[in-house]
Amino acid sequence: MQPSTENWDEIETVTLSHYNQNAEAFWIGTKNHDVTQNYVAFLAPFPPTQKLDILDLGCGPGRDVHYFKALGHRPVGLDGSAAFCKMAREYTNCPVLQQTFLKLDLTQQSFDGIFANASLFHVPSQELPRVLADLYAALKPDGILFLSIPRGDGEGWSGERYGHYMQIESCTSFLASAGFKVLNHYYRPAGKPLHEQPWLAIVATKSINAA
C-alpha cells in the first residue's frame, strides 16, 4: 500500500532512526562490499582524466566518498543519518551534507555526477518525481546519475526500513519523466542467472537536449 502524504515524515524518521541505531553494524557489514562494477559504470561516461564534482547520495559511513577522493575527484557526501554523517566526515575528511532525500537543498548545476548506490529506493513513489527533479537540477549539463535499487514491484516496510522496489520499466519511466536519458542498465551480482540478481543498476544522463 502506498503511504499517504501525512506519513512521509514518519517514513523518513523511522528509516533514519534504524540507520542511526545500527550505524556501526551497517559499516562493518558493508565496508568491504565489492561495488567495483558500479564505480566503473558510473565513471565510464566521463573522460578518464577529468576530475569530477561528485555527490554521493546516501553516502552512509563514507566508503564510496573515500574511493572517489582516492581517485582525485572532489566528492561530497549526503545522508539523512546524523550518525552516518559524523562517521563519513571522520573517515574521509570530505564535506558531508546532512539532508534528507525529501528535503534536499542542493545548488543547481553543481555536480558532474550523482552516485546513488542503494539509496533512492527509500523514497516513496509519490515523492520520487520531485526528488529526481531535484537531482536533475543539481547536475551540470550532460551530468551523470547512477542509481542501484533492489528489483521488485511495490513498496512498503521491511522491518524499520521503507523500500520502493522497481523493475527496469518502471524505473526508466520515472527517470524519463524527470528528463533523464538512460545510457545503460545491468543486474547484480554479475555472473549470476537473473533470478539470483536482486539488484538493478542504471546509468542515466542529464541530456542538454532533454533540458
DAJO-V836291 format. One record per backbone hydrogen bond with DSSP energy under -0.5 kcal/mol. NH is the residue of the N-H (numbers start at 1). CO is the residue of the C=O. E is the energy in kcal/mol with one decimal. If there is no record, write none. Layout:
# DAJO-V836291
nh,co,e
NH,CO,E
NH,CO,E
This chain:
# DAJO-V836291
nh,co,e
7,4,-2.0
8,5,-1.6
11,7,-2.3
12,8,-2.0
13,9,-2.7
14,10,-2.8
15,11,-2.1
16,12,-2.8
17,13,-2.1
18,14,-1.9
19,15,-1.7
20,16,-2.8
21,17,-2.3
22,18,-1.2
23,20,-0.8
26,22,-2.6
27,23,-2.3
28,24,-2.4
29,25,-2.1
30,26,-1.3
31,27,-2.2
33,30,-1.9
35,33,-1.0
38,35,-0.6
39,35,-2.1
40,36,-2.8
41,37,-2.0
42,38,-2.4
43,39,-2.4
44,40,-1.6
46,43,-1.6
50,47,-1.7
52,50,-0.5
54,52,-0.8
54,74,-1.2
55,113,-2.3
56,54,-0.6
56,76,-2.9
57,55,-1.0
57,115,-1.6
58,56,-0.6
58,78,-2.4
59,56,-0.7
59,78,-2.2
62,59,-1.8
66,62,-2.6
67,63,-1.5
68,64,-2.6
69,65,-2.4
70,66,-2.0
71,67,-1.0
72,69,-1.7
73,68,-2.0
74,52,-3.3
75,73,-0.5
76,54,-2.7
77,95,-2.6
78,56,-1.6
79,97,-2.3
82,80,-0.5
85,81,-2.3
86,82,-2.1
87,83,-2.2
88,84,-3.0
89,85,-2.4
90,86,-2.0
91,87,-2.2
92,88,-2.3
93,89,-2.2
97,77,-3.1
99,79,-0.8
99,97,-1.1
103,100,-1.3
104,101,-0.7
109,137,-2.9
110,107,-0.8
110,138,-1.9
111,138,-1.9
112,53,-2.3
113,53,-1.6
114,144,-2.8
115,55,-2.9
116,114,-0.7
116,146,-3.0
117,115,-0.7
118,116,-0.7
118,148,-0.9
119,116,-0.5
119,148,-0.5
122,119,-1.9
123,120,-1.9
127,124,-1.0
128,124,-1.3
129,125,-0.6
131,127,-2.1
132,128,-2.9
133,129,-1.9
134,130,-1.9
135,131,-2.1
136,132,-2.6
137,133,-2.2
138,134,-1.5
139,135,-1.0
139,136,-0.7
140,111,-2.9
142,206,-2.6
143,140,-2.4
144,112,-2.1
145,204,-2.9
146,114,-2.9
146,144,-0.5
147,202,-2.2
148,116,-1.8
149,200,-2.5
151,198,-3.5
152,166,-0.6
154,165,-0.7
156,163,-2.3
158,161,-3.1
161,158,-1.3
163,156,-2.7
164,121,-3.0
165,154,-2.6
165,163,-0.5
166,150,-1.0
171,167,-2.3
172,168,-2.5
173,169,-1.7
174,170,-2.0
175,171,-2.3
176,172,-2.7
177,173,-2.1
178,174,-1.2
179,175,-0.5
179,176,-1.2
180,175,-2.5
181,205,-2.2
183,203,-3.3
184,203,-1.7
186,201,-2.1
188,199,-2.5
192,189,-1.0
196,193,-2.4
197,194,-2.0
198,196,-0.5
199,188,-2.0
200,149,-3.1
201,186,-2.9
202,147,-2.8
203,184,-2.9
204,145,-2.8
204,202,-0.5
205,181,-2.6
206,143,-2.8
207,179,-0.5
207,205,-1.4
210,207,-0.7
211,207,-0.9
211,208,-0.7
